[in-house]
Amino acid sequence: MDGDRNELDTVHEGNVDVRTQTSNNLDLNVEQNCCSSPNVVHANDIQPCSPSLANVIGANTLVGIGMEFESDDHAYRFYNKYARLVGFNVRKDWINRSKVHGQVVSRKFTCSKEGYRRKDKRDVNVKKHRRETRTGCLAHMIVTRRPDGKYLVTHFEAQHNHDNINPNNVNVLNLQNEFSVAQRVEADSNNSLGPKSKSAFDMLNKKISARESLDLLSMNYDNFLHSARERDIGKGEAGRLFGYFQRQHFENPTFFYAIQLDVDDKVSNVFWADDNMVVDYDHFGDVVCLDTACRTNKNLRPLVQFLGVNHHRQVLTFAAAFLYDDSIESFNWLFRTFINSMSGKKPKVILTEQEAVIIEAVNTVLPDTKHCTCVWQLYENTLIHLSHAVKDAKSFANDLHRSIYDPKDEEKFTHAWEAMLEKYNLQQNDWLRWMYREREKWAVVFGRNTFFVDIKGFHLGEIFSQNFRSYLNPDLDVLQFFKHFERVVDEQRYKEIEASDEMSRCLPRLMGNIVLLKCASDVYTTRAFEMFQRAYERSLNVLVNQHCRNGSLFEYKANTFGHTRQYSVTFNSSDDTVVCSCMKFEHVGFLCSHALKVLDHRNIKVVPSRYILERWTGDARLGNLREIMQCKIQDNPKMIVASCYKDLRHRLLKLSVRASESAEAYQFAVRHLDEVMVGVEKILKLKVEEGQVITSNTIDANASERSF
């Protein structure tokens, strides 16, 4: 879901009685660190007789105390829009984050002329000093998080102490009117049960109109930063990037790239994805890992990758980017651009580094996507974080790796973790204590990271990422990196072809003449079957006991022999569905050993088809592409054309990718496409004679509206 999905509800104007605002409205269920920042002046701390307050909450004032925003990013973007119309620039001042969940508790935005430039000891050696541009302006806005997750304006200063400020700009009034439309729509919707209310359909149209108005206001703030980028890009590098992308797009019109500029119109972030990546994501984009390991190394180009895993458990690249800025704006742009390049399809699960700005961007842009911590990146960060706390860093790295990847169940993980802490005397280390509290989000035994962990105990993304490090040196020409990048990606694609060919020639090795395994081996890929067979092998040591029954529902308690931890497994005899509390199927797409044991206990010797996901089968790339968006196309012939155009584009894109892998396949595709084109022309000719064909201009217009 797009981060601006609730823009209609983002801003609520109104005459707020500041005296009724109390600190109880703030989010106190978090740890706050205000020591390094000025004290937040809350709304209840301001006296009603304040002259500046009277101006703030006046009837004709747009911004004021009591306004609500869906996120601090929305507040920042709105304040920026207001500032540009009034005539000043905005700078981010202090920020307070929760030590518990990393979310923003409060933050302050100021006029760019706030304060004065600090003195530098090196100034004595400077012959010509820069002109002082700051004036000590006090104009600012502070927002604070409420318990419901929204952000409240708790302090606002509208007065500036410098020239070129025009609060009566007609565009400011237009901005106010546009937001008033949204407010009236909300009021109408709240009174929709009254006798004078219009139909639900009319109300929906009003809401859509107001939403579009608000979207126009924020459109310009998705594509560029409101501050200068944090890292420099090499001299002349931007031009070479443009040239490379233009050549790629010329050779392949479906090649996607996007560039974000900063406030000085300098390239700050770059994103790209080719047609193969789009097709790969369409099939295997259910779980995505955001690789940001290279971004934190200042000696490397800030490469970021969206990674996935195919049906052979091989790593895929869905998209890549250079992020020269680490702000929340950059990550919001990155996620939005990625989703746009993939036709709006969002992943079910995303694994990222445990960093506050990334977490906040995921919550804003991908609120419905399950968010987990990438164990590999957490492992790397732990080594960096504890380098000063251990004497033998190499030995600690090996023990930490073994405690994370080697344990086969939760009890063994706990024992290995406690043994590591005791060996290095780290029982009181805050970082490791936090890691253990959050273990279910990252530990391999809990299944969250199993997608990207190889059977040999290493992370697929880590191995893939290492292939690029030597080519990310800023001293090397960026085109050398792209040549290497293309070569590595092509090698990965060739490995998939090899794996598919091997699967057609060789049968997987079964641990015994077992019907369940034989049926599974016929549909799963070799690597996927290995995972399934290991789960079946573990099920032989699982004990199950019926706990209770409610009609067709049977609840079992399951535990591994010799272990005390029990799992609840619910079986429905009416449709043979089985659900386990360990949630392995939901996270990885394979039935767990507990569920397999219950199926065996119920004398079910073949895995129900609903529990064999197509993404793990040999036919994963033969399945239908995602369904066309459902709508009342019978009421709108133009929507039929646009939907058909979009569907055919996906199908032809997939055909082009697959057919180009073999000369025979290419010749076959070309021959039959020529025949299809002849048939299409005959059909259209007949339709023209009957007057039933829609013009190509209409097709192009509607297709561009719905193109991906």
N, C-alpha and C positions, 0 to 999 in steps of 0.2 A: 504494500500500500504506500502510496506516495506520501512523502513527509508533509506535504501541504494539504493533505486530505481533509483536514478540519479547519481550513483557513476561514471558513464562514463563521466558526465559533471562536476564532482566535482572539478577536478584539471585541470587547463589550464596553461601549461608552455609556455614560449616564451620570447623573448627579449623585456622586457617592458621598454619603455622610461619613466624613473621615473620622468623626468621633466614635463611630461604632466599630471601626477597625481596631482589632486588638491583636496582640502577639499570638493569641490562640489560633489565628488563621494561618500561622506559619508552620512549616514542616519541622517540628521539634523532635521527631522520631529518628533523627540522624545526628551523627557527630559533626560538629561545626568547628572550623578553625578560623577564627576571626582575628587571631593575634597579629597576623602579618598584614591585615587590611584595616582600613578605617571602620569604625563602628557603623553598622547599618542604621540609618535613621528611619524607624518604622512610622507608619501612618499615624499611629496613636501617640507618637511622641511629639507631634506637631500641633501647636495651638491653633484653634479655629480662627483666631484673630490675625494670624500671620498674613501680611499683605501679599506675599508671593503666593500663598495658598489660595487666596481669593482669586488671583489670576488663573491659577492652575485649574480650578474646578468651575470656572465660568462657563456659561452656556455655549459660548462660541469658541471654546478652546478644544483642540483636538486631543492632545495628550494630557494625562493627568493621573493623580494618585487614585488607585482603585481599579485601573484598567487591568484586564486579565489576558494572558497569552497562553497558548498551548505548550510552549517551550521557551527557554531563554533565547534560542536561535530565532524563533518567530519575533520575540520582543526586539532583538537586535536588528533584524531586517526591517521591521516597521519603523523603529527609531531612525534608522539610516534613511528610509524613504522620506520621513518627516524632515530630517536634517537637510537633505539635498534640496528639498523644496523651500525651506526657510533660508538656507544659504550658509550652512557650515558642514564640516566633516566630523565624523564620529570616530573615537578611539576607544578600544576596550581597556578598561582600568582593572581593578582587582577582581578576583573571583574566588569564591569559597566552594569547595567540593566536599561531599560527604566522605569520611574515611571508611564508611561501611559499604556503600554501593557505588561510589564514584560519581554520583550525579551532582549537578550544580545545585547548591543550596541558595546562593545569592550571588549577584554580580552587578558591577557598576559600569555604565557606558558614559563617557564624557565627551565634551567638545574637544576637537583636536588641538585647540589653543589652551587647554587646561594646563596649569603649572608653568614651569620654566625649564629650559634645557639645563641639565646638570653641568657643572664645571668639570673639565677634564684636565688632568695634570699635564697632558701633552700640549695643551693650548699655548703654553709659553713658547713653544717652538713653531707655532703657526703664525705666519706673517699676515695673512688675510683671513679674518674670522668670518664664519657664517653669520648672516643676519639673524637676529633673534625673531622667531615667528610666533612664539607663544606669548600670551598676554595674561596668564593666570585666570582664565575664564572659569567660572564656577558652574556653568550649565551642565547638567548631567541627569541621568535617570538610573534608578536602582530597582531591580526586580528581585523578588524573593519567592522561593518555592513554597507552595501550599501543600497540605496533606493529600489533596486530590491529584497532585502532579502538575497543576497549572501554576503559572508564575504571575504574581501580583506586583504592580508598580507601587512600591512602598515609599518612594521619595522621588520628587521631580523638581528640577529647577529650570525654568524657561528663560531666565534673563541672561544675556551675554554682555560682556564688557568690551566688545569690539564692534567694528562697523560691518557693513554688508549683510546685516540680518534683516529680513523682511517677513515678519510673522503673518502679515496680511496678504501675502502672495495669493493670487487667485487660485493657483494650483493647490495650495494648502486647503482652501475652502472646498475645491473639487474633491480632494482626498477625503475631507470630512464628510462630504455628501455621499461619496461612494460607500464609506463605512456605515453611514446612516441607513443606506439601503439594506445592508445586511442586518442592522439592528431592527428595522421595521419588519423584515421578513421573519426574524425570530419572534417578534411580538405577535405577528399574525399567526404564526404556527402555534404559539401558545394559546391563542384564542380561537383555534380552528374549530372548536366544538360549539362556538356561539352561533346564533341564528343568522348573523350577517356574514359568516365565513364563506369563502369560495370553495369550490370543489378541490379535492386532494390533488387532482392533476394540475390545476392552475397554481396551487401552492407550490407544487414541485417545480414548476417552470419558474416561479419567482425566485425560489432558492437557487436554482441553477444559474439564473441571470446574475444574482448577487455574488454567487461563488465565482463566476467568470470574471466579474468586476474585480474581485479581490485577487484572483490569480494574476491579472494583468499588472497589479501593483507590485507583486513580488517576483514577476518574471525576470526582471533584470538582475535580481540578487541571487539567482541560482548559477549564473554563468561567470561571475567574476568576484574576486575577493575585495573586501572593503579596506584592506591594509596591504602593505608591501609584503611580498613573499619572504619566507624565512631563510631560504637558501638561494645562492646565486646559481644561475645556469651559465655554462661555458660560453665564451664569446663566439658568436656566429653559429652556435648550436641550434638556436631556434629556427634559423633559416634552413638548415639541413634537415631538421625534423619536418618542417612544412614540405620541403621538396620530396622527402621520402614518402610521406603520407599521400601527397598528391599523385605521385607515381603509382603507389599501391592502389589508390582509388581509381585511377585511369585504367589500370590493368584489370581490376576487379571492382566494379561499381558497388558491390555489397560490402566492401571493406569499410569498417566504421572507425572513425576517430573523432576525438573532441579535445579542445584546448580551453583551459580556463586562464584568464588573465587576472592580474592583480590591479590594485587601484591606480598604479602607474602605467597600465596597459602593457606590462611585461608578462611573458609566458610564466605561469606559476605551476600548472599541472597539465599533464598530457595523458590521454587515454586512447587505447586502440584495441580492436578485435577484428579478426578476419572471418570469412564466411564459414570456414570449418569450425571455428570456435563457437559460432552461433548455433550451428547444427549440433555440436557436442553438448552444449548447454541444454538444448531442447530435449535431448535424451537423458542426460545424466546430471542435470542441474538441481536435483533435489537437495543435495548437500554440497556446500561450498566452503572452502577454506581460504581466508584472506591472508596471504603471505606478505607480511610487512617486515621481515627480518632484515632486509638490506636497507630499509629506510632509516634506521637509527644509526647506521655507520656513516659518519660524515666523510669518510674516505672513499665512499662508493656513491654511484648515482642512486637516487632514492627509488629503486624499483619496487613496485607493488604488483602482486599477481592474484587473480582469482583462480583457484585451483579446484579440480574435481577429480572423481575416480570413475573409470568406465566399468563395463561389465566383466573385464578381465582383471580388475583391481590394479589398474595402471593409472598413473597420474595424467590428468589433462589440464591444459591451460584454457580457461574460458575467456580471459581478457587480461590486459596488463596496463600499467600506468607508471609514469614518473611523477612523484609527488614532491615538489620543491617547497611545499608549505604543509605544516602539520596542524593547522587550525581545524576547528569543528566545521567551518565552512567548506574547507577542502574535502573532508571526509563525507560531508553531506552531498557535495557535488559528485564525488567519486561513486557513491552508492546509487545516486539518482541516474548518473550517466550509464552505469553498468546495467541497471534495470531497463533503461530506455533502449540500450543497444540490443537487449534480449527480448524485445517486443513486450515489455511490461511483466514478463514472467518472473516471479520472486522465488527464491529458494525456500525450502521448508526448514532447513537448518543452516546456520552459518557459524563457522569456527573462526575466531579472531584472537588477536593478542588482547590481554586483559589491561587495556589502557582506557582511561576515562573518556578521552575525546572519541575514540572508536566506539565505545559502549554507547555513548550519547548519540552518535550518528546512526548506529544501528537501531536504537530505540525510536529515533525520529523518522527515518526513512523506511525501515523494515520492522514496524511494530508487531506484525503478525508472524515473523520468522523466529523460530526458536534459536536462541543465542547461547553458544557454548564456548569454552576456552580451548584454544588449540594447545595441546599438550607439548608439542615440539617447541613452539615459541615461548611457552611458559618455562620449559626446561632451560632454554637459552637465557632467558631473563633471570632465572634463578642463579645460574652460574655467574652472571655478571654481578647480580645483587650481593652474592655471598662470597665474592672473590677475596674480600678483606677479612672474612670471618673464619676461614679455614686455612690451615697451614699447607696441606697437601691438596692443591686444587684439582690435580689430575685424578687422584684417588677418589676424591669426593664426587667428581663428575661421573666416574664409572659407577660408583655406588648409587648415586641419584638416578642414573639411567636404568640400572637394574631394578631399583625399587619401584620405578614407574612402569616399565615395560614387561618385566619378567613374571610378576605374580599372576596366577591363573584365577584367583577368586579374591573376594574382599578381605577375608581373614588373613590370607597370605600377604596381601598388600599392606594391611595394618601392621603385621609383624615386621615386614621388611622396612617399613617407614620408621617404626619405633627403634629398630636396630640401627638404622642410619643415624637417627638423632642422637642416640646414646654413644655411638662410635665417635662422633665429632662434637659431642657436648653441645648440641644445638636445641635442646628441649625448650628453651625459653626464647628462641629466635622468633621475632614477630612475623617475619616474612613466611617462614615455614609453618608457623601456627595458622596463619591466614590461608596458606595453600591447603592445609589439611582440612580446615573448615569448609573450603570450597571444593573438596575432592570429587564430589559427584558431578561437577561440571567439566572435569578434565581427566580424571584418572581412567586409564584404559579399561580396567576391570569393570567400570560402570557403563561401558559401551558408548560413551559420547564421542570418543575419538577413534573408534574401531574402523571407521570408513578408511582412514588414512594411515593405519598402522599395518605394516607388512607382517607376514607370518614369522619372519626372521627377527622381528622386534625392533625395526627402525621405522621412522616416519617417512612416507613417500614424498611429502612436500619438502622435507629437508634435503633429500638426495637430489630432487629436481632443482631446488634453489641453488645448490652448490655449483651447478653447471654454468651459472651466469656470473658468479662473483668475480672471476678473473677478467671479465669483459666489462665490468661496471666502473673501472677506473676512469675518473673524469678526464685524465690526460689522453685517453684513447678517443678516437673519432667515434661519435655516436653511431655512425653508419656501420662501423665494425660490430658494435653490439647488436644491431638489428640483423645483420647477416648471421651472426652466431645464434641469435634468438630464433630466427627462422629455421636454422639447421637443427637446433635442439627440439623444437616443436615437431618438425618433420620426422625426426628420429622416433619420437614418441608415437606418432601416428603409424609409422611403419611397424613398430613393435606390436601395435594392436592387430595389424594385418597378419603378422606372423603368428600371434596367439590364436586368432580365428582360424588360420590355416592348420595349425597344430591340433586344435580342438576337433576339426573335421577328420583328421587322420588318426588320432590317438584317443582311446577311451581312458577315463580316469580310473585309478586303482581303487577298488572297493575293499573295505576291511572284512567283508564277508558276504555270503550269498543272502543278502537281506533285501526284501522287496522294497522297503522304504528308500533305501539308498540307491537301488537300481533305477527306480522311477525318477528320483531326484537327479541322478547323473545324466539322464537322457535330456534334461532341459537346462540345467545350470551349466555355466561355463566351468572350465577346469578349476580355476582359482576360486570361484564362488562355491563350487561343490566341496572343495577342501575345507572351507569354513563350515559348511553345513555338516559335513561328516564329522568334524571335530566336536560340534555341538551334540551330534547323535552319540558319539563315543562317551562324552561326559554324562549323557542321560542314563547310561547303564549303571551309574553310581548314584542315581537320584532315587530317593524314597518318596512315595506319595501316599497320602491318607485322605480319605474323604472327610471333609470337615462338616459340611451341611448341604442341604438341598432345598431348593425353592422352585417347585414345578420342574421345568426343563433345565434349570440352572443348577450346576453342581460345583461346589467350591472345594478345592483340594489344598492341602498344605504340603509343600515340597521342600526338601532340603537334601543337600549332598551328604552321602554317608560319611560320618566322622565330623560333620560340621553342624553347628547349632542353628545358624541363621535359616529362617524359613521364608518361603515366598508363597503368596496366594495365587492360585491358578483357577480361573473360572472357566468352566466348559458348558456350552449350550448344546444340548442333545438335539434340539430342533433343527439346527443348521450347521452343527459341528464347528462352531467358532470357539476359539480358545484365547484367553487373555491372561498374561502373567504380570505380576507386579514388578518384575525386573525390567520390563519395557524394552527388551532387546529387539523385538521385531519392530517396534515403533522407531527405534534409533538406528538400526543397522539393516533391517529388511530380511532377517533370518529368524526362524523360530528358535527359542532358547532351549536348553536341555530340559528345563522343568516342563515346558509346554509339550515337547516331544515325548516326555515320559507319560504325561497324562493322555496324550493321543494313543500311545501304545497300550496304556491301561484300559482305554475304551475300545481296544481292538481295531483301531484305525491304522491301517498299514500303508496308506498312501497319503502324502501331505496334501491337504485341501488346496485347490488351485489358487484360492485367494491369498495363501501364504507363500506363493512363489512369485515374487515381483519380477515383472518383465525386465527391469533394468539389470538383473543378475543372470539373465538367460542368454543363450546363443543368438536368439532372435531380437535382442534389444534394439538393434538398429533397423529392424524390419517393421516395427510397430508403427501405428499411425501417429502423425504429428499431433500436437495438441488441438483440441476441438476449436472450431470457429466460435467466436463470441456469440452467445445466444441473445437474440433480440427478435422483435416482431418484424422480421424482414418482409413478411407478406404485405405489410402496410407501407413499405418503403422500397420500391424497386431499386433505387440507387444503393441502398444498403446491401442488397443482394449482390450487386456488381462488386462493391468494395470488399465484401467478405470473401467472395470467390477469388478475387484478385489476390488478396492476402494469402489465402490458402494455397493457391497455385504457386505463388512466389516461394513459399516454404518448401513445397514439394519439389519444384525445379531446382531450388538451391541444394536440397538434400541429394537429388539425382546428380547434379553437377559434381558435388564433392565425391560421391561414391564411384561414379562412372569414370572419373579421371584417374582412378587408381590402377586401371588396367586398360591396355590398348584394345582388347577384345570387348570389354564392357563399354568403352568409349564408342567404338564402331557400332555396337548394338544400339546404344542410346541415340546416337545421331540418326541412324537409319529409321528407327521407330518414331523419333521426334519429327522427322520430315513427313512421315506418314500421318502422324497426328495433326500436324499443321495443315496438310491438305484436307483432312477430314473436317477440321474446324472451319476452314474457309468455305467449304461446301455448305456446312450448317448455317453459317452466318449469311451466306448468299441467299439461301432459302428464306431466312428470317427477314432479310432486308426486303425481299419481294412481298412478304406478308406484313411488313411495317411493324415488326415486333422487336427490332434490335435497338439497343441503346448505343449512342454514338461513342466513339473512342475518347472524345474530349471529356464526356461524362465519366468514363471509366478512369481516365487519368486523374481527374479532379477528385473523385471520391477515393481512389486508391491512395493518393498523396495524403489525404486526411487520415487514413488508417494504416499507412505504411509503417514498417518497423525500423 
